């Protein structure tokens, strides 16, 4: 394979990867992952997610290098990602439960053992 063919292949692969990520984004966000929701429900879920993120941001211990993603679906908050200690798993859950409108918190956080 020549250098020119390798470059063309990389460009095509990059374009395909970008197109795939753009097409999957709507399917992987919020309410869209579980079918249609009324705009009021999606708006409320977005407010809950924002409130949880704000609460998490107020805790310096939950900042970098921890990686916590927040998603809310019909009032149920999903916490996903990595934290550095077992204590922070509970801390994140406790803070998320304080946000207005939260029905339940599904804590899917793991300890980052790579360090």
Residue pairs with C-beta under 8 A, 6 or more apart in sequence:
1 9
26 32
27 33
29 71
30 42
30 45
30 46
30 49
30 71
30 72
30 73
31 37
31 41
31 42
31 45
31 73
31 74
33 73
34 73
34 74
37 45
37 74
41 74
44 75
44 101
45 72
45 73
45 74
45 75
46 72
47 101
48 72
48 75
48 77
48 99
48 100
48 101
48 102
49 70
49 71
49 72
49 77
51 99
51 100
51 101
52 70
52 72
52 77
52 79
52 95
52 96
52 99
52 102
53 70
55 95
55 96
55 98
55 99
56 62
56 68
56 70
56 92
56 95
56 96
57 63
58 95
59 91
59 95
61 88
61 91
62 68
62 83
62 88
62 91
62 92
62 95
65 84
65 112
66 81
66 82
66 83
66 84
66 88
66 112
67 81
67 82
67 83
67 112
68 79
68 80
68 81
68 82
68 83
68 92
68 109
69 79
69 80
69 81
70 77
70 78
70 79
70 96
71 77
71 78
71 80
72 78
72 102
74 103
75 101
75 102
75 103
75 104
76 103
76 104
76 105
76 106
77 96
77 99
77 102
77 104
77 105
77 106
78 106
78 108
79 92
79 93
79 96
79 105
79 106
79 107
79 108
79 109
80 108
80 109
81 109
81 110
82 109
82 110
82 111
82 112
83 89
83 92
83 109
83 110
83 111
83 112
84 111
84 112
84 115
85 111
86 111
88 109
89 107
89 109
89 111
92 107
92 109
93 105
93 107
93 109
96 102
96 105
96 107
97 105
